[in-house]
Amino acid sequence: MSDDLIIAIPSKGRLQEKTHNFFARAGLTVERPGGNRNYQGRLKGVSSVAIAFLSASEITRELAAGSVHVGVTGVDLVQENISEPTEKTHLIAPLGFGHADVVVALPKAWIDVSTMADLGDVASDFRAKHGRRLRVATKYVTLTRSFFAAHGISDYRIVESSGATEGAPAAGSAELIVDITSTGATLSANNLKIPEDGIILNSQAHLVASLTAPWGQKALDSIEQILDRVAAEAKAHAVREVRSDLPISSLQQEEIASTFAATRPFGGDGGIIHCPVDNAPALASWLRQNGAATVSISALSYIFETENPLFQPLADKLAV
Amino acid sequence: MPLEPTINAALSDLFEKNGHETVEPPVLQPADVFLDLAGEDIRRRLFLTTGEDGRDICLRPDFTIPVSRLYLQRGKAGRAAKYSYNGLIFRQRPGHSGEIPQAGAEILGMTEREQADAQILILAQEAAKAAGQKEATIRIGDEAVFTALLEALGLPIVWRRRLRDLFGERERLDKAIARMAGDGRRSDENMGFLAALEGADPDAAVTVVEDLLSIAGISTVGGRTAHEISERFLEQAALASGVGVSQGAADTLTRFLNISGPADQAVEKLSEFALSEKLNLSVPLERFERRIDLLRAGGIEPKNLSYAADFGRRLDYYTGFVFELHNPHDSGGQPVIGGGRYDLLVRLLGAEKDVPAVGFSMWLDRMNEKG
């Protein structure tokens, strides 16, 4: 049991729900016997997997420490809370939810500031005029520091803020903020704006692997199985199966490949074609123009292939 | 590399012989002082903790600031004092020990600045030898010449300050100079309005923008007054319409920053530069030359000093002469000794006036590596 694959997932809220949905799409059911009070669970369908239900900040910490193998968390938290994130973690795949940007936001009334370079000037002017540094309220201390350094801004101080950061400029506890926003509505309501080049990070929830965890063969086998299904589902989700009674010549094969980015995974001269979702109707028209009597288009559940585009990069990193 | 006790003894003899009193500033220091003086960048390198009164405390990350604080605590600012130290500083370094052995010396309150500059560099070179670094290449620079050039070019005060802030980081400085000369001019939605104000009396224009902001109910926002915002807004206008700083001034700055070579030739090169650009830089250049002469008299051959006009320290309390000693067998590596003049520091720490100060720190763990 001790060398089981341990996956950390959010213990509550919308993130938990969406994580469960994500695994369910790949045919994997997260089981939490005893409900929300239980902090350990299993993944139905794959053996030797333990689920740890943790808070978002705990997940990044445990990934860095290597006490869990894989976790579901936002890139913002990985970048902020883990020192040397590329050494310690590997982003396996984006999950398509939990979208948010980490941005610099400053008072709309600063009509003279529309870029980070402007902000650099203001920071230097501010210190000369007021005898103290510009204050930036944020909980993203690491991200702020490296972003400001990259823009050559050094005349500022960070004021750590754990909640309602967007209110800091109005309250007078800071001049500007670095915070997370998904729609910008909260910033706007607080009379704040984002400089043109003030987006620090586009974040979304990711499946993240710990490179510091002890990866035994059993854990590797389990993650390979899981990623196999995730990749098969993702691949299937992106294409449609287009069937017709038209035999495809090699010349036509080239044409549909270049025009519709379509493939014929099963070869032969028969008419099973896989085609990106958006191109499927156009391909159907083309087939009929070329003599097909009937064309059917259907959604697929899984496409399993020899290569596993999600597992291989992880295996390569762990092999180093 | 564990230091041999003989090296510490040799250093302490050398410092004592030159009249430097040994001091031991406290290991625990208020973190605010370092964050204010060195900027947020240093935070990730500090070992931080919280005092019982809730204030942030750090382990000393360098000696210059703690020694300067000690100087202020011990007596009247401006008095002459020579200190030396030998101990650990503490910085977070991934993959390396956070404890770094350093020794060094400082001269405070000595008003004959060039004399003090020369003394401290000569002492640094002897200290390097005592620590086993028999040979060292020496780099020198002088921010005072750059500051004087900014003034002689008649640049707007704000730009003098911004460029001074970046001195020591060539790439960023170049970018700022290009921006000052109007590179990457914007054509945003404000431009129409700015064009309408072009050529107006500057004070009147500021008042117009200030009025507009006050109509919108804005007086002080995020700590900046409407007046401040207006002023900078119009400065942008001046830049955008090209009536700001001329390309000529930017080119002159670049030509200056490109000057480098052995220090004996640097004096000539700098004089030629001032002459051909028709700029009066006589005060800083006389001082530069005097310092070189004093070094020569003290046994350091100017042709062995490598000067670069753009060499400086980004910390803004460094104001003039700076130097670094490098291991000649580790070219491009980090200096074994770094030093310079920091006349603004003691005042920033609370003194009522500037106190002349110059000193150096030795990275004892880098001495004689591969040498």
Interface residues (C-beta under 8 A of the other chain):
Chain A: S83 E84 L106 P107 A109 W110 I111 D112 S114 A117 D118 G120 D121 V122 S124 D125 F126 A128 K129 H130 R132 R133 L134 R135 V141 T142 T144 R145 F148 A149 G152 S154 D155 Y156 R157 I158 P169 G172 A174 E175 L176
Chain B: L35 D36 G39 E40 D41 R43 R44 P94 V158 R161 R162 D165 L166 E169 R172 K175 A176 R179 R186 D188 N190 V209 L213 A216 I218 V221 G222 G223 R224 A226 E228 I229 R232 F233 E235 Q236 R314
